[in-house]
Amino acid sequence: MSENRLKDSASPYLRSAAHQPIHWHEWGESAFTRAKTEDKPILLDIGAVWCHWCHVIDRESYENAEIAKIINQHFVPVKVDRDERPDVDSRYQSAISAISGQGGWPLTGFLMPDGKPFFGGTYFPPEDQMGRPGFRRVLLAVADAYKQKREDLARTAEALAEAVAKAEAFSGARAEFDLSIVDAQIRAITQLFDIRNGGFGQAPKFPHASAIDLVLERYRQTGEKHLLAMAETTLEKMAKGGVYDQLAGGFHRYSVDERWLVPHFEKMSYDNSELLKNYLHGWQVTRNPILRETAESIVDWVNEVLSDREQGGYYASQDADYSLDDDGDYFTWTLEELWGALSGEKARVMELYYDIEPHGEMHHNPSKNILWIARDAGEIAKTLGLDEAQVRLVIAKAKGEMLQARMPRPTPFVDKTMYVGWNAMFVSAYFEAARILSGSVGESCGAFARKTLDRMLREAWSEEQGFAHRIGGPALRGSLDDQVLGVLALLDGYEATLDPRYFHAAQRTMDVAIEKYGDAEGGGFLDRASDAPAMGGLEVRRKPFQDSPTPGANSVAVLALTRMHAYTDDVRYHDWARKTLEAFAGVAPQYGLFAATYGLAATLFAEHPTQVVITGASGDAAAQKLEDAANNVFRLGKAVLRVTPEAPLENLPGALRQTMPHLPREKALAIVCAGNTCLPPIGDAEELQRLLQKGIAGTVTGSTD
């Protein structure tokens, strides 16, 4: 069979449909022109290469010759990769959710020739089943309605477009900014906490990384033990569950049950970057070794599977499956497979450790077991009459042998596309790992973060447009996410290196975000640039706010603006941060858990970022001790800047720029600043750590409001 017009697409998801007997278009003007010329509705399919059910509908319906004939006859079919075009996906998710009551992937939409949707859903089986109407019947009914009831459909499409425009622009959401909003969010998160299993809400369970950080930051401020218990329990339960790859490291996308046991097996870049930060911060606060081990194993997995070690850059995702007949087979184990990989005593220990039994948890293959930590070494030692230290040694060795035995299995596909926003998130996470993890792991994380940041600037950044959406491949215009997450990564790079290139690029990108994405009248930021080419279809002004699943871009913008203001004292950044917080203040409390990044942004704005500058010659042991002490403490928005006698001072915060010329830069000292004020220099590492742990709000009061 000849290939369709998707064969040359840059997207692996679209290329995977090149063999289908459907006359697919990519999203663009040619599809709309054809729909108008031929007077046909558009069938919109939005999915992703990592999405299992997207491949199911492909096989069941889009590869079916009879269904393809109906589609080609009555529709103009358009296929979209949601990772490549988040602007298209977000708008149609909103619209189809309003129609059907649910969103997700695959998203199946039926649009008028101008792109306005009038009907849709998610997955449709080919024939009626599971309480869902069959796709064949839906296609014929929609085609008939388009011919017979055109005016009704047009009215529906117009009304829906208006409703989406109103919802996505957050009109009416403005209110005075008050930090009590964060109190309401903390209460909402606490009410959703699952005491038994950790996490928030019931099944399915998602990680909610921003909420974990918000809870940790509130604990740092108040010392309320239940907040620490919420964060630590969640992180421990996830790390011991099947949602975590117990052999290679890295987290799957979410758990279908409340116990974190049975995951959807795809591994996403954006989940693992944010969870890496969570485990690093959890380690800083608790010194719980499980949290550090989990952070290090995320790094190990990313280094092995999800990164371009030679040139820099983080890949987008790893699939759940290697074929449609498989459901996590690469990651799951039968009892026979375990005993084939390990010798007697090791196999018996690991049976108990991972709860591997003749009958496992996988419906498609009942003998397959998901690995999760069911018993600790002490419990296994008692059961088997062994020494606990011996059991620990067996577990460590057996994990390595099981990983080696897993390697030859057919491996799920890795999407090597590099999206700028997701790369920026991982750059920030790796710089965080470099600060917190000592030794070679930390050093290699810092080096790779710099390599990736340099590649992002070299291949995906310009003075005029800021960041593009993708590194490599045909140019894709950047989104608000790409700009503001990019600013945070550049600031993290500057703080790690004091390289002025990173700071200047961060400031220019922040200015691009204000100039091209900012809503000067209503406050906040739009997801598409004002000079971006017409999107086509559902042309609505959209202000991304909800954490879904990546941090809400307007809240990230506030974090970036607040940090930029701390360095420059430019009141414009402070005013934009306040206006953005106000733009959503009326709705943030009711979003609760799903706007936790707003809580982080509000907290940092109100408290001011803390900068810790460490002076002293390169290699000075006392200076290193001060730097380690500063890095040991979790504090939202804390920057640790290592200033040697030869380091440039041009981008230090205002108060420090005035203070530094009067200090002996060759002497090991720590200067702590917040707002417009710096404390006297500190030479004792323990005193510095105590100061940062208890907070300096009452000691450093310089306000810039």
C-alpha positions as CSV (number, residue, x, y, z in Angstrom):
1,M,0.0,0.0,0.0
2,S,1.3,3.5,-0.8
3,E,2.1,5.8,2.1
4,N,0.0,8.9,2.8
5,R,1.2,12.5,3.2
6,L,2.4,11.9,6.8
7,K,5.4,9.9,5.7
8,D,7.7,12.9,5.8
9,S,6.4,14.3,9.1
10,A,8.9,15.3,11.8
11,S,6.6,13.7,14.4
12,P,7.1,10.0,15.1
13,Y,3.4,9.8,16.0
14,L,2.3,11.1,12.7
15,R,4.9,9.0,10.8
16,S,3.5,5.9,12.5
17,A,0.3,6.5,10.6
18,A,1.9,6.9,7.2
19,H,0.8,3.5,6.1
20,Q,-2.9,4.0,6.9
21,P,-5.4,4.0,4.0
22,I,-6.6,7.5,5.2
23,H,-5.9,10.7,3.4
24,W,-4.5,12.4,6.5
25,H,-3.4,16.0,6.6
26,E,-1.1,17.6,9.2
27,W,-2.7,20.6,11.0
28,G,-2.5,23.5,8.6
29,E,-4.1,25.8,6.0
30,S,-4.3,23.1,3.3
31,A,-6.7,21.0,5.4
32,F,-9.1,23.9,6.0
33,T,-8.9,25.0,2.4
34,R,-9.8,21.5,1.3
35,A,-12.7,21.2,3.8
36,K,-14.2,24.5,2.6
37,T,-13.7,23.7,-1.1
38,E,-15.2,20.2,-0.8
39,D,-17.7,21.3,1.8
40,K,-16.8,18.5,4.3
41,P,-16.5,18.4,8.0
42,I,-13.0,17.8,9.5
43,L,-12.3,14.7,11.5
44,L,-9.6,15.6,14.0
45,D,-7.5,13.0,15.7
46,I,-5.1,14.2,18.4
47,G,-2.8,11.7,20.1
48,A,0.8,11.0,20.9
49,V,3.4,8.3,20.2
50,W,3.5,7.2,23.9
51,C,-0.4,6.8,24.0
52,H,-1.5,3.2,24.1
53,W,-5.2,3.8,23.2
54,C,-4.1,6.1,20.3
55,H,-2.4,3.1,18.8
56,V,-5.5,0.9,19.5
57,I,-7.8,3.2,17.6
58,D,-5.2,3.4,14.8
59,R,-5.2,-0.4,14.5
60,E,-8.9,-1.0,15.0
61,S,-10.3,1.9,12.9
62,Y,-7.8,3.9,11.0
63,E,-6.2,0.8,9.5
64,N,-9.6,-0.7,8.7
65,A,-10.3,-0.3,4.9
66,E,-14.1,0.0,5.3
67,I,-13.8,2.7,8.0
68,A,-11.1,4.5,6.0
69,K,-13.4,4.6,3.0
70,I,-16.1,6.3,5.1
71,I,-13.6,8.8,6.4
72,N,-12.1,9.6,3.0
73,Q,-15.6,10.0,1.4
74,H,-17.2,12.2,4.0
75,F,-14.5,14.0,5.9
76,V,-11.2,15.8,5.7
77,P,-9.0,13.9,8.2
78,V,-6.4,15.8,10.2
79,K,-3.9,14.1,12.6
80,V,-2.1,16.1,15.3
81,D,0.7,15.2,17.7
82,R,-0.2,16.8,21.1
83,D,3.4,17.1,22.1
84,E,4.3,18.9,18.9
85,R,1.2,21.2,18.9
86,P,0.1,21.8,22.5
87,D,-1.7,24.9,21.4
88,V,-4.0,22.9,19.2
89,D,-4.5,20.2,21.7
90,S,-5.3,22.4,24.7
91,R,-8.1,24.3,22.8
92,Y,-9.8,21.2,21.5
93,Q,-9.4,19.3,24.8
94,S,-11.3,22.2,26.4
95,A,-14.0,22.1,23.7
96,I,-14.5,18.3,23.5
97,S,-14.5,18.0,27.3
98,A,-17.4,20.5,27.3
99,I,-19.3,18.3,24.8
100,S,-18.5,14.8,26.1
101,G,-17.6,15.4,29.8
102,Q,-14.1,14.0,29.4
103,G,-10.8,14.7,27.6
104,G,-7.7,12.8,27.1
105,W,-6.1,10.9,24.2
106,P,-6.9,9.9,21.6
107,L,-9.0,13.0,21.2
108,T,-11.6,12.6,18.4
109,G,-13.2,15.8,17.2
110,F,-15.6,16.7,14.5
111,L,-15.2,20.2,13.2
112,M,-16.9,22.6,10.8
113,P,-14.7,23.4,7.7
114,D,-13.5,26.6,9.6
115,G,-12.2,24.4,12.5
116,K,-14.9,25.0,15.1
117,P,-15.9,21.8,16.8
118,F,-19.5,20.6,17.1
119,F,-19.1,17.0,18.4
120,G,-16.4,14.7,19.7
121,G,-15.1,12.3,22.3
122,T,-12.0,10.3,23.1
123,Y,-11.6,6.6,22.1
124,F,-14.4,5.1,20.0
125,P,-14.3,1.3,19.4
126,P,-14.9,0.2,15.8
127,E,-18.3,-1.3,16.7
128,D,-20.7,-0.7,19.6
129,Q,-19.1,-2.1,22.8
130,M,-18.2,-1.2,26.4
131,G,-21.1,1.3,26.5
132,R,-19.5,3.3,23.8
133,P,-21.0,3.9,20.3
134,G,-19.1,2.3,17.5
135,F,-16.9,4.5,15.4
136,R,-18.4,3.4,12.1
137,R,-21.9,4.4,13.4
138,V,-20.6,7.7,14.8
139,L,-18.9,8.6,11.5
140,L,-22.1,7.9,9.4
141,A,-24.3,9.7,11.9
142,V,-22.1,12.8,11.9
143,A,-21.8,12.8,8.1
144,D,-25.6,12.6,7.8
145,A,-26.1,15.4,10.4
146,Y,-23.7,17.6,8.5
147,K,-25.8,17.2,5.4
148,Q,-29.3,17.4,7.0
149,K,-28.8,19.7,10.0
150,R,-26.0,22.0,8.9
151,E,-27.5,25.1,10.6
152,D,-28.0,23.4,13.9
153,L,-24.3,22.2,13.9
154,A,-23.1,25.6,13.0
155,R,-25.0,27.2,15.9
156,T,-23.6,24.5,18.2
157,A,-20.1,25.2,17.0
158,E,-20.4,28.9,17.4
159,A,-21.8,28.6,20.9
160,L,-19.1,26.2,21.9
161,A,-16.3,28.4,20.5
162,E,-17.7,31.3,22.5
163,A,-17.8,29.2,25.7
164,V,-14.3,28.0,25.2
165,A,-13.0,31.5,24.5
166,K,-14.6,32.8,27.8
167,A,-13.2,29.9,29.9
168,E,-9.7,29.8,28.4
169,A,-9.2,33.6,28.8
170,F,-10.2,33.5,32.5
171,S,-12.4,36.5,32.1
172,G,-13.9,37.4,35.5
173,A,-11.1,35.6,37.4
174,R,-9.3,38.8,38.4
175,A,-9.2,39.7,42.1
176,E,-6.9,41.4,44.6
177,F,-3.9,39.3,45.4
178,D,-3.8,38.0,49.0
179,L,-1.5,35.3,50.3
180,S,-4.5,33.7,52.1
181,I,-5.2,32.1,48.7
182,V,-2.2,29.8,49.5
183,D,-3.8,28.9,52.9
184,A,-6.9,27.8,51.0
185,Q,-4.8,25.7,48.6
186,I,-3.0,24.0,51.4
187,R,-6.3,23.1,53.1
188,A,-7.7,21.7,49.8
189,I,-4.5,19.6,49.3
190,T,-4.6,18.4,52.9
191,Q,-8.3,17.3,52.5
192,L,-7.4,15.3,49.4
193,F,-4.4,13.5,51.0
194,D,-4.6,9.7,51.2
195,I,-3.3,8.9,54.6
196,R,-3.0,5.1,53.9
197,N,-1.3,5.2,50.5
198,G,0.1,8.7,50.1
199,G,-0.8,11.0,47.2
200,F,-3.9,13.0,46.7
201,G,-7.4,11.9,45.8
202,Q,-8.4,8.5,44.7
203,A,-7.7,6.3,41.6
204,P,-6.3,7.1,39.1
205,K,-3.4,8.7,41.0
206,F,-1.1,11.3,39.4
207,P,2.1,12.6,41.1
208,H,1.2,16.3,41.5
209,A,4.8,17.4,41.8
210,S,4.1,21.1,42.4
211,A,1.7,20.2,45.3
212,I,4.5,18.1,47.0
213,D,6.9,21.1,46.7
214,L,4.2,23.5,48.0
215,V,3.6,21.2,51.0
216,L,7.4,21.0,51.7
217,E,7.8,24.8,51.5
218,R,4.8,25.3,53.9
219,Y,6.3,22.8,56.3
220,R,9.6,24.7,56.2
221,Q,7.7,27.9,57.1
222,T,5.5,26.5,59.9
223,G,7.0,23.3,61.1
224,E,3.6,21.6,61.1
225,K,4.4,17.8,61.3
226,H,1.4,16.7,59.3
227,L,2.6,18.6,56.3
228,L,6.0,16.8,56.4
229,A,4.2,13.4,56.8
230,M,2.1,14.2,53.7
231,A,5.1,14.9,51.6
232,E,7.3,12.1,52.9
233,T,4.6,9.4,52.9
234,T,3.7,10.3,49.3
235,L,7.3,10.2,48.1
236,E,8.0,6.9,49.9
237,K,4.9,5.2,48.7
238,M,5.5,6.2,45.1
239,A,9.1,5.1,45.3
240,K,8.1,1.6,46.6
241,G,5.2,1.2,44.2
242,G,4.8,-0.2,40.7
243,V,4.5,3.3,39.3
244,Y,8.2,3.5,39.8
245,D,10.5,1.3,37.7
246,Q,12.1,-0.7,40.5
247,L,15.0,-2.0,38.3
248,A,16.1,0.9,36.1
249,G,14.7,3.9,37.8
250,G,12.3,6.5,36.5
251,F,8.6,6.9,37.0
252,H,5.7,5.8,34.8
253,R,3.0,8.4,34.0
254,Y,0.4,7.5,36.6
255,S,-1.2,4.7,38.6
256,V,-4.6,3.3,37.8
257,D,-5.2,2.3,41.4
258,E,-4.9,4.3,44.7
259,R,-1.9,2.2,46.0
260,W,0.5,3.3,43.2
261,L,0.7,-0.4,42.2
262,V,-0.6,-0.7,38.6
263,P,0.8,2.0,36.3
264,H,0.2,3.3,32.8
265,F,3.7,2.3,31.8
266,E,4.8,5.2,29.5
267,K,7.5,7.3,31.0
268,M,7.4,11.1,30.3
269,S,10.2,13.6,30.5
270,Y,8.1,16.2,32.3
271,D,7.0,13.8,35.1
272,N,10.6,12.6,35.8
273,S,12.1,16.1,35.8
274,E,9.6,17.4,38.4
275,L,9.7,14.2,40.5
276,L,13.5,14.4,40.5
277,K,13.2,17.9,42.1
278,N,10.6,16.5,44.6
279,Y,12.9,13.7,45.7
280,L,15.9,16.1,46.0
281,H,13.9,18.5,48.1
282,G,12.5,15.6,50.2
283,W,16.0,14.4,50.8
284,Q,17.1,18.0,51.9
285,V,14.2,18.2,54.4
286,T,14.1,14.6,55.8
287,R,17.5,13.0,55.1
288,N,15.5,9.9,54.3
289,P,18.0,7.7,52.3
290,I,15.1,6.2,50.2
291,L,14.4,9.7,48.8
292,R,18.1,10.3,47.8
293,E,18.4,6.8,46.3
294,T,15.3,7.4,44.2
295,A,16.6,10.8,43.0
296,E,19.9,9.2,42.0
297,S,18.2,6.3,40.1
298,I,16.0,8.8,38.2
299,V,19.3,10.4,37.1
300,D,20.7,6.9,36.2
301,W,17.7,6.1,34.0
302,V,17.7,9.4,32.2
303,N,21.4,9.2,31.5
304,E,20.9,5.7,30.1
305,V,17.7,6.1,28.2
306,L,16.3,9.6,27.9
307,S,19.3,11.8,26.9
308,D,21.7,12.6,24.1
309,R,24.9,12.2,26.0
310,E,27.1,13.5,23.2
311,Q,25.4,16.7,22.2
312,G,23.2,17.4,25.2
313,G,19.4,17.3,25.3
314,Y,16.6,15.2,26.9
315,Y,14.3,13.0,24.9
316,A,10.5,13.4,25.2
317,S,9.2,10.0,26.3
318,Q,9.5,6.2,26.4
319,D,6.5,4.2,25.3
320,A,4.6,1.8,27.6
321,D,4.6,-1.0,25.1
322,Y,6.5,-2.4,22.1
323,S,3.4,-3.7,20.4
324,L,-0.4,-3.5,20.8
325,D,-0.6,-7.1,22.1
326,D,1.8,-6.1,25.0
327,D,0.8,-4.1,28.1
328,G,4.0,-3.3,30.0
329,D,5.5,-6.7,29.2
330,Y,9.0,-5.2,29.2
331,F,8.6,-4.0,32.8
332,T,6.6,-7.0,34.3
333,W,7.7,-10.5,35.4
334,T,6.3,-14.0,35.6
335,L,7.5,-16.3,38.3
336,E,9.2,-18.4,35.7
337,E,11.1,-15.4,34.3
338,L,12.3,-14.6,37.8
339,W,13.6,-18.1,38.4
340,G,15.2,-18.1,35.0
341,A,17.1,-14.9,35.8
342,L,18.2,-15.7,39.4
343,S,19.5,-18.7,41.3
344,G,17.7,-20.3,44.3
345,E,18.2,-18.1,47.3
346,K,18.2,-14.9,45.3
347,A,15.0,-15.8,43.5
348,R,13.2,-16.7,46.8
349,V,14.3,-13.4,48.4
350,M,13.1,-11.4,45.4
351,E,9.8,-13.3,45.2
352,L,9.1,-11.9,48.7
353,Y,10.6,-8.5,48.1
354,Y,8.6,-7.8,44.9
355,D,5.6,-10.0,45.7
356,I,6.1,-12.1,42.6
357,E,3.5,-14.9,42.5
358,P,2.1,-17.4,40.0
359,H,-0.9,-15.0,39.4
360,G,0.1,-11.4,38.9
361,E,-1.8,-8.1,38.3
362,M,-1.9,-7.9,34.5
363,H,-5.3,-8.6,32.9
364,H,-3.9,-9.4,29.4
365,N,-1.4,-11.9,30.9
366,P,-2.4,-13.0,34.4
367,S,1.0,-14.6,35.2
368,K,2.7,-11.2,34.8
369,N,3.7,-9.4,38.0
370,I,4.3,-5.7,38.5
371,L,7.4,-5.1,40.6
372,W,6.7,-3.2,43.9
373,I,8.4,-3.4,47.3
374,A,6.1,-5.5,49.4
375,R,8.4,-6.4,52.3
376,D,11.6,-4.9,53.7
377,A,14.8,-6.7,54.2
378,G,14.2,-7.3,58.0
379,E,10.8,-9.0,57.3
380,I,12.3,-11.2,54.6
381,A,15.2,-12.1,56.9
382,K,12.8,-13.3,59.6
383,T,10.6,-15.3,57.1
384,L,13.6,-17.1,55.5
385,G,15.8,-17.3,58.7
386,L,18.6,-15.3,57.2
387,D,20.7,-12.4,58.4
388,E,19.3,-9.0,57.5
389,A,22.6,-7.6,56.2
390,Q,22.9,-10.7,54.0
391,V,19.3,-10.1,52.6
392,R,20.2,-6.5,51.8
393,L,23.2,-7.7,49.8
394,V,21.2,-10.3,48.0
395,I,18.6,-7.7,47.0
396,A,21.2,-5.3,45.7
397,K,22.9,-8.0,43.6
398,A,19.6,-9.5,42.4
399,K,18.3,-6.2,41.2
400,G,21.4,-5.8,38.9
401,E,21.0,-9.3,37.6
402,M,17.2,-8.8,36.9
403,L,18.0,-5.6,35.0
404,Q,20.6,-7.4,32.9
405,A,18.0,-10.2,32.2
406,R,15.5,-7.6,31.2
407,M,17.8,-5.9,28.7
408,P,17.3,-8.4,25.8
409,R,13.5,-8.0,25.8
410,P,11.9,-6.0,23.0
411,T,12.3,-2.5,24.3
412,P,9.5,0.2,24.2
413,F,10.2,3.0,21.7
414,V,11.9,6.2,22.9
415,D,10.7,9.4,21.2
416,K,13.9,11.3,20.7
417,T,12.2,14.5,19.9
418,M,13.5,17.3,22.1
419,Y,10.9,19.9,23.2
420,V,12.4,23.1,24.6
421,G,10.0,23.5,27.6
422,W,10.6,19.9,28.7
423,N,14.3,20.2,28.2
424,A,14.3,23.4,30.3
425,M,12.5,21.6,33.1
426,F,15.2,18.9,33.1
427,V,18.0,21.4,32.9
428,S,16.6,23.0,36.1
429,A,16.3,19.6,37.7
430,Y,19.8,18.6,36.9
431,F,21.3,21.9,38.2
432,E,19.3,21.2,41.4
433,A,20.8,17.7,41.5
434,A,24.3,19.2,41.0
435,R,23.8,21.4,44.0
436,I,22.3,18.7,46.3
437,L,24.0,15.4,45.3
438,S,27.7,15.3,46.2
439,G,30.4,13.6,44.2
440,S,30.5,12.4,40.7
441,V,26.7,12.1,40.3
442,G,26.3,15.8,41.1
443,E,29.2,16.9,38.9
444,S,28.0,15.0,35.9
445,C,24.5,16.4,36.3
446,G,25.8,19.9,36.3
447,A,28.0,19.3,33.3
448,F,25.1,17.8,31.3
449,A,22.7,20.6,32.3
450,R,25.2,23.1,30.9
451,K,25.7,21.1,27.7
452,T,22.0,21.0,27.2
453,L,21.5,24.7,27.9
454,D,24.2,25.6,25.4
455,R,22.5,23.4,22.8
456,M,19.1,25.1,23.5
457,L,20.7,28.5,23.0
458,R,22.6,27.4,19.9
459,E,19.8,25.6,18.1
460,A,16.5,26.9,19.4
461,W,16.9,30.5,20.6
462,S,17.0,33.9,19.0
463,E,17.0,37.5,20.3
464,E,13.8,38.3,18.4
465,Q,11.6,35.3,19.2
466,G,13.2,33.8,22.3
467,F,12.8,30.0,22.3
468,A,11.4,27.8,19.6
469,H,9.3,24.8,20.6
470,R,11.6,22.1,19.4
471,I,15.3,21.5,19.2
472,G,16.1,20.2,15.7
473,G,13.7,19.3,12.9
474,P,11.4,21.8,11.0
475,A,11.0,25.1,13.0
476,L,8.1,25.2,15.4
477,R,7.2,28.6,16.9
478,G,7.7,28.5,20.7
479,S,4.9,28.7,23.3
480,L,4.6,30.6,26.6
481,D,5.8,27.4,28.3
482,D,9.0,27.4,26.2
483,Q,9.8,31.0,27.1
484,V,9.1,31.0,30.9
485,L,10.5,27.5,31.6
486,G,13.5,28.6,29.5
487,V,14.0,31.6,31.7
488,L,14.1,29.5,34.8
489,A,16.6,27.1,33.2
490,L,18.8,30.0,32.2
491,L,18.7,31.6,35.6
492,D,19.6,28.2,37.2
493,G,22.5,28.0,34.7
494,Y,23.6,31.5,35.7
495,E,23.4,30.7,39.4
496,A,25.5,27.6,38.9
497,T,28.2,29.2,36.7
498,L,27.9,33.0,37.0
499,D,28.2,32.9,33.1
500,P,26.7,36.3,32.0
501,R,25.6,34.7,28.7
502,Y,22.9,32.8,30.6
503,F,21.7,35.8,32.5
504,H,21.5,38.0,29.4
505,A,19.6,35.3,27.5
506,A,17.2,34.9,30.5
507,Q,16.5,38.6,30.6
508,R,16.0,38.9,26.9
509,T,13.6,35.8,26.9
510,M,11.7,37.3,29.8
511,D,11.3,40.6,27.8
512,V,10.1,38.6,24.8
513,A,7.5,36.9,26.9
514,I,6.2,40.3,28.1
515,E,6.3,41.9,24.7
516,K,4.8,39.1,22.7
517,Y,2.8,37.0,25.1
518,G,1.8,39.4,27.8
519,D,-1.8,40.8,28.3
520,A,-1.0,44.4,29.3
521,E,-4.6,45.2,29.9
522,G,-6.0,42.1,31.7
523,G,-2.8,40.8,33.3
524,G,-1.2,37.4,32.7
525,F,0.1,35.8,29.6
526,L,-1.3,34.1,26.5
527,D,0.1,30.8,25.3
528,R,0.8,32.0,21.8
529,A,2.8,35.0,20.7
530,S,0.9,38.0,19.4
531,D,2.8,37.8,16.1
532,A,2.5,34.0,15.7
533,P,1.0,32.9,12.4
534,A,-2.8,32.2,12.6
535,M,-3.5,28.9,14.2
536,G,-6.6,28.1,12.2
537,G,-9.6,26.4,13.8
538,L,-10.4,27.4,17.3
539,E,-8.8,30.8,17.4
540,V,-9.2,31.8,21.0
541,R,-7.1,33.8,23.4
542,R,-5.9,31.2,26.0
543,K,-4.2,31.9,29.3
544,P,-2.7,28.6,30.6
545,F,-3.2,28.4,34.3
546,Q,-3.9,24.8,35.5
547,D,-1.1,22.4,36.3
548,S,-2.1,19.8,33.6
549,P,0.2,17.9,33.6
550,T,3.1,20.4,33.4
551,P,3.2,23.4,35.7
552,G,0.8,26.1,34.7
553,A,2.7,28.5,32.4
554,N,1.2,31.7,34.0
555,S,2.4,30.6,37.4
556,V,5.8,29.7,36.0
557,A,5.9,33.2,34.5
558,V,5.4,34.7,38.0
559,L,8.3,32.6,39.4
560,A,10.5,33.8,36.5
561,L,9.5,37.4,36.9
562,T,10.0,37.3,40.6
563,R,13.5,35.9,40.3
564,M,14.4,38.3,37.5
565,H,13.2,41.2,39.6
566,A,15.5,40.1,42.5
567,Y,18.5,40.4,40.2
568,T,17.7,43.6,38.3
569,D,15.4,45.7,40.7
570,D,13.5,46.5,37.5
571,V,10.0,47.3,38.8
572,R,8.5,46.2,35.5
573,Y,9.1,42.6,36.4
574,H,7.6,43.0,39.8
575,D,4.5,44.7,38.4
576,W,4.0,42.0,35.8
577,A,4.3,39.3,38.5
578,R,1.7,41.1,40.6
579,K,-0.7,41.6,37.7
580,T,-0.4,38.0,36.7
581,L,-1.1,36.8,40.3
582,E,-4.2,39.1,40.3
583,A,-5.4,37.8,37.0
584,F,-6.1,34.4,38.5
585,A,-6.6,35.3,42.2
586,G,-10.4,35.0,42.0
587,V,-10.3,31.3,40.8
588,A,-7.0,30.0,42.3
589,P,-8.6,28.8,45.6
590,Q,-11.1,26.6,43.8
591,Y,-8.4,25.0,41.6
592,G,-6.5,23.9,44.8
593,L,-4.3,20.9,44.0
594,F,-4.5,21.6,40.3
595,A,-2.9,25.1,40.6
596,A,-0.2,24.3,43.2
597,T,2.4,26.1,41.0
598,Y,0.3,29.2,41.6
599,G,0.8,28.6,45.4
600,L,4.6,28.3,44.9
601,A,4.6,31.5,42.8
602,A,2.5,33.4,45.3
603,T,4.7,32.3,48.1
604,L,8.0,33.3,46.4
605,F,6.5,36.7,45.3
606,A,5.4,37.5,48.9
607,E,8.6,36.2,50.6
608,H,11.2,37.4,48.1
609,P,13.9,35.0,46.7
610,T,16.8,34.4,49.0
611,Q,20.3,34.7,47.6
612,V,23.3,33.2,49.4
613,V,26.7,34.4,48.0
614,I,29.8,32.4,49.1
615,T,33.1,34.1,48.7
616,G,36.6,32.6,48.9
617,A,39.3,31.4,46.5
618,S,38.7,28.4,44.3
619,G,39.3,25.2,46.2
620,D,39.0,26.9,49.6
621,A,37.8,24.2,52.0
622,A,36.0,26.7,54.3
623,A,34.2,28.1,51.3
624,Q,33.2,24.6,50.2
625,K,31.8,23.9,53.7
626,L,29.7,27.1,53.5
627,E,28.5,26.2,50.0
628,D,27.5,22.7,51.2
629,A,25.7,24.1,54.2
630,A,23.7,26.5,52.0
631,N,22.9,23.7,49.5
632,N,21.7,21.3,52.2
633,V,18.7,23.4,53.1
634,F,15.5,23.3,51.1
635,R,14.0,26.8,50.6
636,L,11.8,27.8,47.7
637,G,13.7,30.1,45.2
638,K,17.0,30.0,47.1
639,A,20.0,30.8,45.0
640,V,23.6,29.8,46.0
641,L,26.2,31.9,44.1
642,R,29.8,30.9,44.4
643,V,31.9,34.1,43.9
644,T,35.7,33.6,43.6
645,P,38.0,36.7,43.5
646,E,38.0,36.6,39.6
647,A,34.2,36.1,39.1
648,P,32.1,38.8,37.4
649,L,29.8,40.7,39.6
650,E,27.5,42.4,37.1
651,N,24.3,40.5,37.7
652,L,24.4,40.1,41.4
653,P,21.3,41.5,43.2
654,G,21.3,45.3,43.9
655,A,22.1,45.1,47.6
656,L,25.0,42.7,46.9
657,R,26.4,44.9,44.1
658,Q,26.8,47.6,46.7
659,T,28.2,45.3,49.4
660,M,30.6,43.1,47.4
661,P,33.2,45.8,46.6
662,H,33.8,46.3,50.3
663,L,34.3,42.6,51.1
664,P,37.5,40.6,50.9
665,R,36.5,38.2,48.1
666,E,39.4,35.9,48.8
667,K,38.1,35.2,52.4
668,A,35.5,32.4,52.9
669,L,32.2,34.1,53.9
670,A,28.5,33.7,53.2
671,I,26.3,36.8,52.6
672,V,22.5,36.2,52.8
673,C,20.2,38.6,51.0
674,A,16.4,38.9,50.4
675,G,14.5,41.8,49.0
676,N,16.8,44.8,49.1
677,T,18.7,43.9,52.3
678,C,21.7,41.7,53.1
679,L,22.7,40.3,56.5
680,P,26.2,40.8,57.8
681,P,28.7,38.1,56.5
682,I,28.7,34.7,58.2
683,G,31.8,32.5,58.4
684,D,30.4,29.5,60.3
685,A,28.7,26.8,58.2
686,E,26.4,25.6,61.0
687,E,25.2,29.1,61.8
688,L,24.5,29.6,58.1
689,Q,22.5,26.4,57.9
690,R,20.5,27.3,61.0
691,L,19.7,30.8,59.6
692,L,18.5,29.4,56.3
693,Q,16.4,26.7,58.0
694,K,14.6,29.0,60.4
695,G,14.0,31.6,57.7
696,I,15.1,35.2,57.6
697,A,11.8,36.9,57.0
698,G,12.0,38.9,60.2
699,T,15.7,39.6,59.9
700,V,15.8,40.7,56.3
701,T,12.9,43.0,55.6
702,G,13.8,45.0,52.5
703,S,10.5,45.3,50.6
704,T,10.1,46.2,47.0
705,D,6.3,46.5,46.9
